[in-house]
């Protein structure tokens, strides 16, 4: 009987021990699986944060590339290319690291490839613009200038879409973390309590005879329950800490001004730390003063009478230390003079955390509580993390404000110099117009009296005297032509014009009519490829422009060659390009910009007479009408001049 009872006791004891172990193992496995799932989800959230951080870093490098290029193009100063060069040296490795981080996302890898391809195109565009700027060229009229802006706009759009996609993914993963945490809180405790109740009932049934053993087992179970509850509470606090720190990150990234940035960060931190007052003090070691940035939550901060406080007032020994300072009881400790003026009367303890960036002390974060010893070790860790983020954000804000101020000053200087140059050009044009106009009267008098001399007294002059008189007349005619061209050139910049739809066919017909004598003398062949569309221009100026172009096409041909000129137009999306092609002498590439300047000639006046102002009038007239002009040519292979106008009917 005793053996039966002992066997029954052992069986009950074995069941009492085995079954709880099995059930507890099952519960532990379930909790482990959920905690592992939660940890994995939080790791994915952290991974997504790394991807977004890398995307922001990559976007910053692209901005540095564009900013450096623009600065150099505007100023021509090589120092402005430093951000461009530094960003260029690390952009490839940044893209590689970026690709490694998103290797699990084929869609984002494809998008990154598109961004990288657009960057390579933009880089080639940038190198071309830099080369143009180094040659002192007009980079603003360079054909790919607009293309570069479009490329950078596409890159920004792709990066914005990339970051938006990652933020959606991060939000989804954050919700997964929250749902997993809620499941642990909602289902874990009832499940554990249910199993505990079942075990209590079972053990009560099986171990009634061993109450002392049962009591000990119950005590162990209670301790285990408390440990699990503490673990769940710690896990809940950790999840809240991550969520709050994430909100602080977003507030820091979104804030612009330093005061707004500090206020947002301290407001978010209030959810994690038990303080009643909080403020940031920024140090200026050049002036040995400090500025207090208020961020109080439960009351107003007692601001000083002057906005700046001596640095020595923030330390008892007058020496600022980049270390954490925690005063648990203000009643037993002496505070620095500045804190005595700033702290609330109910303050009982405070925590000071330094704001340090690259071993440089920028200021300090002060947290004040109305209870003694209110800040635990975990609170100090959280405050340090926020202070580190805040220090970096403040430094970036200061750098951004300095860059904006410098950019504004630079733009103002450029605007002032541009206005000065414009005023000087206007004065020169007015002077040129006045001088040219006043010269014509005595010149016509000279020409008229010389002609009268030849008509009335020509028979009394010998051959040499008649030659002298003809030279005077020819020189007067040449000078009058030059003055007329100067007046026309000056008038283009002084005349207000009205742009309206203009028929190219009609303009060309009038220009050819004015050149009829010259065409007959040179036996020139004009080939017109109809139809010619309407363009937005001013009729008279356009007639003068085409007359000059066609005259040059007929004139600058080798003596034994018949001038052949082909005229046609091609319509584009928003513009019309008009072409004049000849079989003349051609123009070397290094002279193709020079020929549009006033008094620039490539050939002697004896062989090819003219004033050297014709193409200058062409350019000024076209640009005055909002168009562009250019040439494609090679020596001995003729030239193709083009004029580009806005298309009629296009806004």
C-alpha positions as CSV (number, residue, x, y, z in Angstrom):
1,X,0.0,0.0,0.0
2,X,2.9,2.3,0.9
3,X,4.5,1.4,-2.4
4,X,1.2,2.2,-4.2
5,X,1.0,5.5,-2.3
6,X,4.6,6.3,-3.0
7,X,4.1,5.3,-6.7
8,X,1.0,7.5,-6.8
9,X,2.8,10.4,-5.1
10,X,5.7,10.1,-7.5
11,X,3.3,9.9,-10.5
12,X,1.5,13.0,-9.2
13,X,4.7,14.8,-8.5
14,X,6.0,13.9,-11.9
15,X,2.8,15.1,-13.5
16,X,2.9,18.2,-11.3
17,X,6.4,19.0,-12.5
18,X,6.3,17.8,-16.1
19,X,3.0,19.3,-17.2
20,X,3.8,22.9,-15.9
21,X,7.2,22.6,-17.5
22,X,5.7,21.7,-20.8
23,X,3.1,24.5,-20.6
24,X,5.6,27.0,-19.5
25,X,7.9,25.9,-22.3
26,X,5.1,26.4,-24.8
27,X,4.3,29.9,-23.4
28,X,8.0,30.8,-23.5
29,X,8.3,29.6,-27.1
30,X,5.2,31.7,-28.0
31,X,6.6,34.8,-26.2
32,X,10.0,34.2,-27.7
33,X,8.6,33.9,-31.2
34,X,6.6,37.2,-30.7
35,X,9.5,39.0,-29.2
36,X,11.8,37.7,-32.0
37,X,9.2,38.9,-34.5
38,X,9.0,42.3,-32.8
39,X,12.8,42.6,-32.7
40,X,13.0,41.7,-36.4
41,X,10.3,44.3,-37.2
42,X,12.2,46.9,-35.2
43,X,15.4,46.0,-37.1
44,X,13.6,46.5,-40.4
45,X,12.4,49.9,-39.1
46,X,16.0,50.8,-38.3
47,X,17.1,49.5,-41.7
48,X,14.5,51.7,-43.4
49,X,15.8,54.7,-41.4
50,X,19.3,54.0,-42.6
51,X,18.0,53.9,-46.2
52,X,16.2,57.3,-45.7
53,X,19.3,58.7,-44.1
54,X,21.5,57.5,-47.0
55,X,18.9,58.9,-49.4
56,X,19.1,62.3,-47.7
57,X,22.9,62.1,-47.7
58,X,22.9,61.3,-51.4
59,X,20.5,64.2,-52.1
60,X,22.7,66.5,-50.1
61,X,25.7,65.5,-52.2
62,X,23.7,66.2,-55.4
63,X,22.7,69.6,-54.0
64,X,26.4,70.3,-53.2
65,X,27.2,69.4,-56.9
66,X,24.6,71.8,-58.3
67,X,25.4,74.5,-55.7
68,X,29.1,74.3,-56.4
69,X,28.6,74.4,-60.2
70,X,26.2,77.4,-60.0
71,X,28.5,79.3,-57.7
72,X,31.4,78.8,-60.1
73,X,29.4,79.6,-63.2
74,X,28.2,82.9,-61.6
75,X,31.5,84.0,-60.1
76,X,34.1,82.2,-62.1
77,X,35.9,81.6,-58.7
78,X,37.4,78.1,-58.4
79,X,36.8,78.1,-54.7
80,X,33.1,77.6,-55.4
81,X,33.9,74.4,-57.1
82,X,35.2,72.8,-53.8
83,X,31.7,71.5,-52.8
84,X,31.4,70.2,-56.3
85,X,34.7,68.4,-56.2
86,X,34.2,67.0,-52.7
87,X,30.8,65.7,-53.6
88,X,32.1,64.3,-56.9
89,X,34.8,62.3,-55.1
90,X,32.4,60.5,-52.8
91,X,29.2,60.3,-54.9
92,X,30.1,57.0,-56.5
93,X,30.9,55.3,-53.1
94,X,27.7,56.8,-51.7
95,X,25.6,55.3,-54.6
96,X,27.3,51.9,-54.0
97,X,26.5,52.0,-50.2
98,X,23.0,53.1,-51.2
99,X,22.6,50.1,-53.5
100,X,23.8,47.8,-50.8
101,X,21.2,49.0,-48.3
102,X,18.3,48.5,-50.8
103,X,19.5,45.2,-52.2
104,X,16.3,43.6,-50.8
105,X,14.0,45.9,-52.9
106,X,14.3,45.4,-56.7
107,X,11.9,48.3,-57.4
108,X,14.0,50.8,-55.5
109,X,17.2,49.3,-57.0
110,X,15.8,50.1,-60.4
111,X,14.8,53.6,-59.4
112,X,18.3,54.2,-57.9
113,X,19.8,53.0,-61.3
114,X,17.7,55.7,-63.0
115,X,18.9,58.3,-60.6
116,X,22.5,57.2,-61.1
117,X,22.1,57.4,-64.9
118,X,20.6,60.9,-64.7
119,X,23.5,61.9,-62.4
120,X,26.0,60.7,-65.0
121,X,24.2,62.7,-67.7
122,X,24.2,65.7,-65.5
123,X,27.9,65.3,-64.6
124,X,28.8,65.3,-68.3
125,X,26.6,68.4,-68.7
126,X,28.4,70.0,-65.7
127,X,31.8,69.3,-67.1
128,X,30.9,70.9,-70.4
129,X,29.6,74.0,-68.6
130,X,32.7,74.2,-66.5
131,X,34.8,74.0,-69.7
132,X,32.7,76.8,-71.3
133,X,33.1,78.9,-68.2
134,X,36.9,78.4,-68.1
135,X,37.1,79.6,-71.7
136,X,35.2,82.8,-70.6
137,X,32.3,81.7,-72.7
138,X,28.6,82.7,-72.3
139,X,27.4,79.6,-70.4
140,X,23.9,81.0,-70.1
141,X,23.3,80.8,-73.9
142,X,24.9,77.3,-74.0
143,X,22.4,74.9,-75.6
144,X,22.5,72.3,-72.8
145,X,22.0,74.8,-70.0
146,X,18.2,74.1,-69.9
147,X,18.9,70.3,-70.3
148,X,21.0,70.4,-67.1
149,X,18.2,72.0,-65.1
150,X,15.8,69.4,-66.4
151,X,18.2,66.6,-65.5
152,X,18.5,67.9,-61.9
153,X,14.8,68.4,-61.6
154,X,14.3,64.8,-62.7
155,X,16.9,63.7,-60.2
156,X,15.1,65.6,-57.4
157,X,11.8,64.1,-58.4
158,X,13.2,60.6,-58.4
159,X,14.9,61.1,-55.0
160,X,11.6,62.6,-53.6
161,X,9.7,59.6,-54.9
162,X,12.4,57.3,-53.5
163,X,12.2,58.8,-50.0
164,X,8.4,58.9,-50.1
165,X,8.3,55.2,-50.9
166,X,10.8,54.4,-48.1
167,X,8.7,56.6,-45.6
168,X,5.6,54.6,-46.5
169,X,7.5,51.4,-46.0
170,X,8.8,52.7,-42.7
171,X,5.3,53.7,-41.5
172,X,4.1,50.2,-42.5
173,X,6.9,48.5,-40.6
174,X,6.3,50.8,-37.6
175,X,2.7,49.8,-37.5
176,X,3.8,46.2,-37.6
177,X,5.9,46.9,-34.5
178,X,3.0,48.6,-32.8
179,X,0.6,45.8,-33.6
180,X,3.1,43.2,-32.4
181,X,3.6,45.1,-29.1
182,X,-0.2,45.4,-28.7
183,X,-0.6,41.7,-29.3
184,X,2.0,41.0,-26.6
185,X,0.3,43.3,-24.2
186,X,-3.3,42.2,-25.0
187,X,-2.9,38.4,-25.5
188,X,0.3,37.6,-23.6
189,X,-0.8,38.5,-20.1
190,X,-4.3,36.8,-20.4
191,X,-2.7,33.7,-21.9
192,X,-0.1,33.5,-19.2
193,X,-2.8,34.1,-16.5
194,X,-5.0,31.5,-18.0
195,X,-2.2,28.9,-18.1
196,X,-1.3,29.9,-14.5
197,X,-4.8,29.4,-13.3
198,X,-5.0,26.0,-15.0
199,X,-1.7,25.1,-13.4
200,X,-2.9,26.3,-10.0
201,X,-6.0,24.2,-10.3
202,X,-4.0,21.2,-11.5
203,X,-1.4,21.5,-8.8
204,X,-4.1,21.9,-6.1
205,X,-5.6,18.7,-7.4
206,X,-2.4,16.8,-7.6
207,X,-0.3,18.1,-4.7
208,X,-2.8,18.6,-1.9
209,X,-0.7,16.2,0.2
210,X,2.5,18.3,-0.5
211,X,1.2,21.8,0.3
212,X,4.7,23.0,1.3
213,X,6.1,22.0,-2.1
214,X,3.1,23.5,-3.8
215,X,3.7,26.8,-1.9
216,X,7.3,26.9,-3.0
217,X,6.3,26.2,-6.6
218,X,3.6,28.9,-6.4
219,X,6.2,31.4,-5.2
220,X,8.5,30.6,-8.0
221,X,5.7,31.0,-10.5
222,X,4.8,34.4,-9.0
223,X,8.4,35.6,-9.3
224,X,8.5,34.4,-12.9
225,X,5.3,36.3,-13.6
226,X,6.7,39.5,-12.2
227,X,9.8,39.1,-14.3
228,X,7.8,38.7,-17.4
229,X,5.6,41.7,-16.6
230,X,8.7,43.8,-16.0
231,X,10.1,42.6,-19.3
232,X,6.9,43.6,-21.0
233,X,7.0,47.0,-19.3
234,X,10.6,47.6,-20.4
235,X,9.7,46.5,-23.9
236,X,6.8,48.9,-24.0
237,X,9.0,51.8,-22.7
238,X,11.6,50.9,-25.4
239,X,9.0,51.0,-28.2
240,X,7.7,54.4,-26.9
241,X,11.3,55.6,-26.8
242,X,11.9,54.6,-30.4
243,X,8.7,56.2,-31.5
244,X,9.3,59.5,-29.7
245,X,12.9,59.7,-30.9
246,X,11.7,59.1,-34.4
247,X,9.2,62.0,-34.0
248,X,12.1,64.2,-32.7
249,X,14.1,63.3,-35.8
250,X,11.3,64.3,-38.0
251,X,10.8,67.6,-36.1
252,X,14.5,68.4,-36.4
253,X,14.5,67.7,-40.2
254,X,11.3,69.7,-40.7
255,X,12.3,72.8,-38.6
256,X,14.0,75.8,-40.2
257,X,14.8,78.4,-37.5
258,X,16.9,77.4,-34.5
259,X,14.2,78.4,-32.0
260,X,11.5,76.4,-33.7
261,X,13.8,73.4,-34.0
262,X,14.7,73.5,-30.2
263,X,11.0,74.0,-29.2
264,X,9.8,71.0,-31.3
265,X,12.6,68.7,-30.0
266,X,11.9,69.6,-26.3
267,X,8.1,69.2,-26.8
268,X,8.6,65.7,-28.1
269,X,11.1,64.8,-25.4
270,X,8.5,65.7,-22.7
271,X,6.9,62.3,-23.4
272,X,10.0,60.5,-22.3
273,X,11.5,62.6,-19.5
274,X,9.8,63.9,-16.3
275,X,10.8,67.6,-16.4
276,X,8.8,70.8,-15.9
277,X,11.3,73.3,-17.5
278,X,13.6,72.8,-20.4
279,X,15.8,75.3,-22.3
280,X,18.9,75.4,-24.4
281,X,21.9,77.8,-23.9
282,X,24.1,78.4,-27.0
283,X,27.6,79.6,-26.4
284,X,29.6,82.2,-28.3
285,X,33.3,81.8,-27.3
286,X,34.4,84.8,-29.4
287,X,32.3,87.2,-27.3
288,X,32.3,85.1,-24.2
289,X,28.6,85.3,-24.0
290,X,25.6,82.9,-24.2
291,X,22.1,83.1,-25.6
292,X,19.2,81.4,-23.8
293,X,16.7,79.7,-26.1
294,X,13.5,79.1,-24.0
295,X,11.5,75.9,-24.4
296,X,9.5,75.7,-21.2
297,X,6.6,73.3,-21.1
298,X,4.8,73.8,-17.7
299,X,5.5,77.5,-17.2
300,X,7.3,80.5,-18.5
301,X,11.1,80.7,-18.2
302,X,12.4,83.7,-16.3
303,X,14.3,85.3,-19.1
304,X,17.2,87.6,-18.3
305,X,17.0,91.4,-18.8
306,X,19.7,91.2,-21.5
307,X,19.6,88.6,-24.3
308,X,23.3,87.7,-23.7
309,X,24.8,86.3,-20.4
310,X,28.5,86.0,-19.6
311,X,29.7,82.4,-20.1
312,X,31.3,82.4,-16.7
313,X,27.9,82.7,-15.0
314,X,27.0,79.1,-16.2
315,X,29.7,77.4,-14.1
316,X,30.6,77.8,-10.4
317,X,34.3,77.8,-11.2
318,X,33.9,79.9,-14.4
319,X,35.1,77.1,-16.7
320,X,32.7,75.3,-19.1
321,X,33.0,71.6,-19.2
322,X,31.6,69.3,-22.0
323,X,30.3,66.8,-19.4
324,X,26.9,65.8,-18.0
325,X,26.0,67.5,-14.7
326,X,23.2,66.1,-12.5
327,X,22.1,67.9,-9.3
328,X,19.6,65.7,-7.5
329,X,18.8,68.2,-4.7
330,X,19.1,71.9,-5.3
331,X,18.6,72.6,-1.6
332,X,21.9,70.9,-0.7
333,X,23.9,72.2,-3.7
334,X,24.9,75.6,-4.9
335,X,23.9,76.6,-8.5
336,X,25.8,78.8,-11.0
337,X,24.6,82.5,-11.0
338,X,22.8,82.2,-14.4
339,X,20.8,79.2,-13.3
340,X,19.8,80.9,-10.0
341,X,18.1,83.6,-12.2
342,X,16.6,81.3,-14.8
343,X,15.2,78.4,-12.7
344,X,11.6,78.3,-11.4
345,X,11.1,78.7,-7.6
346,X,9.6,75.2,-7.4
347,X,12.7,73.6,-9.1
348,X,14.2,70.8,-7.0
349,X,16.8,69.2,-9.3
350,X,18.2,69.7,-12.8
351,X,20.2,67.8,-15.5
352,X,22.7,69.5,-17.8
353,X,23.8,67.7,-21.1
354,X,26.4,69.3,-23.4
355,X,25.7,69.9,-27.1
356,X,28.9,68.7,-28.8
357,X,29.7,68.4,-32.5
358,X,33.1,67.2,-33.6
359,X,34.6,67.9,-30.1
360,X,33.3,71.5,-30.2
361,X,31.0,72.6,-27.4
362,X,28.1,74.5,-28.9
363,X,26.0,74.9,-25.8
364,X,24.1,72.9,-23.2
365,X,20.6,71.4,-22.7
366,X,19.0,72.1,-19.3
367,X,16.2,69.9,-17.9
368,X,14.6,71.0,-14.6
369,X,12.2,69.0,-12.4
370,X,10.1,69.9,-9.4
371,X,10.9,66.6,-7.6
372,X,14.2,65.6,-6.1
373,X,16.3,63.0,-8.0
374,X,13.7,62.9,-10.8
375,X,16.1,61.7,-13.6
376,X,17.2,58.1,-13.6
377,X,20.1,56.6,-15.6
378,X,17.8,55.8,-18.5
379,X,16.6,59.4,-18.6
380,X,20.1,60.6,-18.8
381,X,20.8,58.3,-21.7
382,X,17.7,59.6,-23.6
383,X,18.7,63.2,-22.9
384,X,22.2,62.6,-24.2
385,X,20.8,61.0,-27.4
386,X,18.4,64.0,-28.0
387,X,21.2,66.5,-27.2
388,X,23.5,64.8,-29.8
389,X,20.8,65.0,-32.5
390,X,20.0,68.6,-31.5
391,X,23.6,69.7,-31.7
392,X,24.0,68.3,-35.2
393,X,20.7,69.9,-36.3
394,X,21.7,73.3,-34.9
395,X,25.0,73.1,-36.7
396,X,23.3,72.3,-40.0
397,X,20.8,75.2,-39.4
398,X,23.7,77.6,-38.8
399,X,25.6,76.5,-41.9
400,X,22.4,76.7,-44.0
401,X,21.7,80.3,-42.7
402,X,25.3,81.3,-43.4
403,X,25.0,79.9,-46.9
404,X,21.7,81.7,-47.5
405,X,23.1,85.0,-46.3
406,X,26.2,84.6,-48.4
407,X,24.1,83.7,-51.4
408,X,21.8,86.7,-50.9
409,X,24.9,89.0,-50.6
410,X,26.4,87.5,-53.8
411,X,23.1,87.9,-55.7
412,X,22.8,91.5,-54.6
413,X,26.4,92.2,-55.7
414,X,25.7,90.6,-59.1
415,X,22.5,92.6,-59.5
416,X,24.3,95.9,-58.6
417,X,27.1,95.2,-61.1
418,X,24.6,94.2,-63.8
419,X,22.7,97.4,-63.2
420,X,26.0,99.4,-63.5
421,X,27.0,97.7,-66.7
422,X,23.5,98.2,-68.1
423,X,23.6,101.9,-67.3
424,X,27.1,102.2,-68.8
425,X,25.9,100.4,-72.0
426,X,22.9,102.7,-72.2
427,X,25.1,105.8,-71.8
428,X,27.5,104.5,-74.5
429,X,24.6,103.8,-76.9
430,X,23.1,107.3,-76.3
431,X,26.6,108.8,-76.9
432,X,27.1,106.7,-80.1
433,X,23.6,107.7,-81.4
434,X,24.2,111.4,-80.7
435,X,27.7,111.4,-82.2
436,X,26.6,109.5,-85.3
437,X,23.6,111.7,-85.8
438,X,25.6,114.9,-85.5
439,X,28.3,113.7,-87.9
440,X,25.8,113.2,-90.8
441,X,25.1,116.9,-91.3
442,X,28.7,118.0,-92.1
443,X,29.3,114.8,-94.0
444,X,26.4,115.4,-96.3
445,X,27.6,119.0,-96.7
446,X,31.0,117.7,-97.7
447,X,29.4,115.2,-100.1
448,X,27.1,117.7,-101.7
449,X,29.8,120.4,-102.3
450,X,32.2,117.8,-103.7
451,X,29.5,116.6,-106.2
452,X,28.8,120.2,-107.0
453,X,32.5,120.9,-107.5
454,X,32.7,117.9,-110.0
455,X,29.5,119.0,-111.8
456,X,30.3,122.7,-112.1
457,X,34.1,122.8,-112.2
458,X,35.0,119.3,-113.3
459,X,36.1,120.5,-116.7
460,X,38.6,122.9,-115.1
461,X,40.2,120.0,-113.1
462,X,42.9,117.8,-114.5
463,X,42.7,114.0,-114.2
464,X,44.4,114.0,-110.8
465,X,42.1,116.6,-109.4
466,X,39.0,114.7,-110.6
467,X,40.4,111.5,-109.0
468,X,40.8,113.5,-105.7
469,X,37.2,114.7,-105.9
470,X,36.0,111.1,-106.6
471,X,38.0,109.8,-103.6
472,X,36.3,112.5,-101.5
473,X,32.8,111.4,-102.7
474,X,33.5,107.7,-102.2
475,X,34.9,108.3,-98.8
476,X,31.9,110.4,-97.9
477,X,29.5,107.7,-99.1
478,X,31.4,105.1,-97.2
479,X,31.4,107.2,-94.0
480,X,27.7,107.9,-94.4
481,X,27.0,104.2,-94.8
482,X,29.0,103.5,-91.6
483,X,27.2,106.2,-89.7
484,X,23.8,104.9,-90.9
485,X,24.7,101.4,-89.7
486,X,25.9,102.8,-86.3
487,X,22.6,104.7,-86.0
488,X,20.7,101.5,-86.9
489,X,22.6,99.5,-84.3
490,X,22.1,102.2,-81.6
491,X,18.4,102.6,-82.5
492,X,17.8,98.8,-81.9
493,X,18.7,99.2,-78.2
494,X,16.8,102.4,-77.7
495,X,13.5,101.6,-79.5
496,X,10.5,100.1,-77.7
497,X,9.1,97.4,-80.0
498,X,5.9,95.5,-80.2
499,X,6.2,91.7,-81.0
500,X,3.4,90.4,-83.1
501,X,2.7,87.5,-85.6
502,X,4.9,88.3,-88.7
503,X,4.8,86.5,-92.1
504,X,8.3,85.3,-93.0
505,X,7.5,85.1,-96.7
506,X,6.5,88.8,-96.8
507,X,9.6,89.8,-94.8
508,X,11.9,87.8,-97.1
509,X,10.3,89.3,-100.2
510,X,10.9,92.8,-99.1
511,X,14.5,92.0,-98.1
512,X,15.2,90.5,-101.6
513,X,13.6,93.6,-103.2
514,X,16.1,95.8,-101.3
515,X,19.0,93.6,-102.5
516,X,17.8,93.4,-106.2
517,X,20.6,95.5,-107.6
518,X,23.3,93.6,-105.6
519,X,21.8,90.3,-106.7
520,X,21.9,91.3,-110.4
521,X,25.5,92.6,-110.2
522,X,26.7,89.3,-108.6
523,X,24.4,87.1,-110.6
524,X,23.3,85.5,-107.3
525,X,21.0,82.5,-107.2
526,X,18.4,82.5,-104.3
527,X,16.7,79.2,-103.6
528,X,13.6,79.4,-101.4
529,X,12.1,76.2,-99.9
530,X,8.5,77.1,-99.1
531,X,6.4,77.4,-97.1
532,X,7.7,79.9,-94.5
533,X,5.6,80.1,-91.3
534,X,4.6,83.0,-89.2
535,X,6.8,84.0,-86.2
536,X,6.6,86.4,-83.3
537,X,8.7,89.4,-84.3
538,X,8.8,93.1,-85.3
539,X,8.4,93.5,-89.1
540,X,10.9,96.3,-89.8
541,X,13.6,95.0,-87.6
542,X,13.2,91.5,-89.1
543,X,13.5,93.0,-92.6
544,X,16.8,94.7,-91.7
545,X,18.1,91.5,-90.1
546,X,17.3,89.3,-93.2
547,X,18.7,92.0,-95.5
548,X,22.1,92.0,-93.7
549,X,22.3,88.2,-93.6
550,X,21.4,87.8,-97.3
551,X,23.8,90.6,-98.3
552,X,26.6,88.9,-96.5
553,X,25.7,85.6,-98.1
554,X,26.0,87.2,-101.6
555,X,29.1,89.3,-100.8
556,X,31.5,86.9,-99.1
557,X,32.1,84.5,-102.0
558,X,35.3,83.9,-103.9
559,X,35.5,86.2,-107.0
560,X,35.1,83.4,-109.6
561,X,32.2,81.7,-107.8
562,X,28.5,82.3,-108.4
563,X,26.8,83.1,-105.1
564,X,24.2,80.5,-104.2
565,X,21.9,81.0,-101.2
566,X,19.4,78.6,-99.9
567,X,16.7,79.7,-97.5
568,X,14.3,77.5,-95.5
569,X,12.6,77.2,-92.1
570,X,11.9,74.3,-89.7
571,X,9.2,74.3,-87.1
572,X,9.8,73.1,-83.6
573,X,7.6,72.5,-80.6
574,X,7.5,76.2,-79.5
575,X,9.8,77.9,-82.0
576,X,10.7,78.4,-85.6
577,X,14.3,78.2,-86.8
578,X,15.1,80.1,-90.0
579,X,18.2,79.1,-92.0
580,X,20.3,81.0,-94.6
581,X,22.9,78.8,-96.2
582,X,25.6,80.0,-98.7
583,X,28.5,78.7,-100.6
584,X,30.9,81.4,-99.5
585,X,34.3,81.6,-97.8
586,X,33.2,79.9,-94.5
587,X,34.2,80.9,-91.0
588,X,36.6,79.1,-88.7
589,X,35.2,77.9,-85.4
590,X,37.3,80.3,-83.2
591,X,35.9,83.3,-85.1
592,X,32.2,82.3,-85.0
593,X,31.5,84.3,-81.9
594,X,33.7,87.2,-82.8
595,X,31.9,88.0,-86.1
596,X,28.8,89.2,-84.1
597,X,30.7,92.0,-82.5
598,X,30.7,95.6,-83.7
599,X,33.6,96.5,-86.2
600,X,34.8,92.9,-86.3
601,X,36.0,91.9,-89.8
602,X,37.7,88.7,-91.0
603,X,38.6,90.0,-94.5
604,X,40.2,93.2,-95.9
605,X,37.9,96.0,-96.8
606,X,39.5,96.3,-100.3
607,X,38.3,92.8,-101.3
608,X,35.0,92.8,-99.4
609,X,33.8,96.3,-98.6
610,X,31.5,96.9,-95.6
611,X,31.3,98.6,-92.2
612,X,31.7,95.5,-90.0
613,X,28.4,96.2,-88.2
614,X,26.0,94.0,-90.2
615,X,26.1,90.9,-88.1
616,X,26.2,92.9,-84.9
617,X,22.9,94.5,-86.0
618,X,21.6,91.0,-86.7
619,X,22.3,89.7,-83.2
620,X,21.1,92.8,-81.5
621,X,17.9,92.9,-83.5
622,X,17.1,89.2,-82.9
623,X,17.8,89.3,-79.2
624,X,15.7,92.5,-78.9
625,X,12.8,90.5,-80.3
626,X,13.4,87.6,-77.8
627,X,15.1,85.3,-80.3
628,X,18.5,83.8,-80.8
629,X,21.1,83.7,-83.7
630,X,24.0,81.3,-84.5
631,X,26.2,79.9,-87.2
632,X,27.4,76.5,-88.4
633,X,30.4,76.9,-90.7
634,X,33.8,75.6,-91.8
635,X,36.5,77.4,-93.9
636,X,36.0,77.0,-97.7
637,X,32.7,75.1,-97.1
638,X,30.2,77.9,-96.8
639,X,28.1,78.9,-93.8
640,X,24.7,78.3,-92.4
641,X,23.3,81.1,-90.3
642,X,20.2,80.4,-88.2
643,X,17.6,82.6,-86.5
644,X,15.3,81.2,-83.9
645,X,11.9,82.9,-83.0
646,X,9.0,82.1,-80.8
647,X,6.3,80.4,-82.9
648,X,3.2,82.4,-83.6
649,X,0.3,81.4,-81.4
650,X,2.4,79.8,-78.7
651,X,2.2,81.6,-75.3
